[in-house]
Amino acid sequence: MLIGEFTSKLGEKNRTALPKKFRDEIGNDLIVAKGYDGCLILVTKEQWTGITKDMLVGPYTKEAVRDTGRFIMGSASEVDTDKQGRFVLPKTLTDYAAMENEVIFIGLMNRVEIWDAKKWRERSDYLAQNSSLIAEKLDSLGNTSEK
C-alpha cells in the first residue's frame, strides 16, 4: 500500500530518488505526469492504463475530455530508475510543479504525488485548516462510508 510522506532532494539535471518503501511496492516500470494542484503523479504502467480509462470517460467531442488528455496524458513520461531508485524528472514537469531543491513524495494508496516541498507545506496547511469544510463537501457528494 502506498502511504506516507517522504522527503528527497532534487539534484543536478532534475534527478531525484524514489523512496525505498515506494520502490519496493511499485517497482521500476513507472510513468510520471502532471497532476492537479501543481504536483506530479507517479504510477505504474498498469495503473496508468486504468487512470487513462477513468479520465477519458465521454466522447472525444467533449472539450473536457480532450483537455484532460492534453493536460495529463500529453505530459506523461516513462521513468527509468537506477538500482538506488534515482530518476530524472523532465524539465517541463519540474517547471510545471515549480520544483526547486527539495521534493516531497506522498503515497496515496494507488499513486504517488511529487510536490515541491514549499508548495506541499502550503497545501498541507490549507488541508489542515479546512479539513472540516472538505469533509462536508465530500458528505454532500455522497462520498462517505459513514452512515
N, C-alpha and C positions, 0 to 999 in steps of 0.2 A: 504494500500500500504506500502510495506516495504522499507522505505527510511530513510536516516540519519546515523549518526555516534555516537556511544555511547561507553564510557569507563567503564570498570569494573575491578575488581581485580580477580586474580587467587589465591585462598586461599589454605589452607591446603588440601591435598588429591585431588588437581586439581579441586576444586569446584569454580564455578563462578555463576553469576546470569544473566539471560536473561533480557535485559532492558524491563521495563513495557510496553512501546509503542509496542515493537515487540511481547511480550507475549499476549497483548490484541488482536493483529491481527492474530497470528498464533496458539495460544493455547498451549497445553501441549503435544500433540501427535507428537513427533519430532524424526528426525534422524540426527545424526552428522556423518560426514565422511571427509576424506582427500579431499581437494580442490587443484586446481592448484596454482602455485606460492608460495607455502609454507603456505597456510592458510587452515582453515577448513570451510566446508559448513554446514549450519543448515537449514533443511527444514521440512515441514510437511510430514507425511507418504504419503499423496495423491500426493504432489509434487514429492516425491521420486520416486513414480511409473512412473510419466512422465519423470523424469530425466533419470531413468534407461533405459526406452524405447528409448529415444533420443541417449543415449550413445552407445547402443549396436546395432546400425544400421550396418548391414552387417553380413556376415556369421561367425560362430564361428571358421572357418578355418583360418580367418584373424588374424594375430598376434596383430594388433592394437585393435581389438575388445576384444580379450582375455585379453590383458594388461590393457585396460581401466577398464574392470570388476575387475581385480585383484587390481588395484590401488585404485579405488574409492569404488566400492561395497564391496570389500574384507575388507575395513577399516571401514565400516559403523557400527554404534551402535545406539540402541534406547536410547532416552534421557528420564529420569524420573525427572520431575521438582517438587519442593515442592510448597507451596502456595505463596512463595515470588519469584518463578521462578528460584530458585537455582538448579543447577545440577552438576554432576561430569563428567568431560571430561576424557575419557580413557587415561591412560598414553601413550599408543602407539601413540595417536593423538597429545597429548601435546608435545611429543618428536619430532614427525614429524614436527610440526609447530614451534618448538623451543620456546615454550611459557614459560615465566618466571613469573613476578609478575602482570603485567598489560596487559589486553587484550582489543582489540577494536572490537566492533560489527558494521558491515557495512550492512545497508539494501540495497539490490539490486533488488527491485521490487518483484521477485519470490523466493528469497533466502536471507539468512543472511550469510555473511562471518565473521569468527572469526580469528583475527590476533593477534600475539604478538605485543605489542604497538611499540616497536623499529622497528620491521620489517615493520609494517604498515607505520610508518613515512618515512622510506626509500623508500617504494613503492610509497607512495603519492608524495614524492619529485620527483621521477622518472616520474610519470604521469604528474605532473605539468610542468616539464622541457621538456617533449616530447609530449605534447598534440597535437601539430600541426602535427607531424610525424604520430602519431597514427590515427588522423583524415584522413590523406592522405591514409594510409593503408586501412582503412575502405572504403574510397571512391573507391579505386582501386578494392575492392572486390564487389562493387555494393551494399554495406550495408548502404546507406544513403537515408534518406527520402527527402533530399533537391534536387530539380530538377531545 
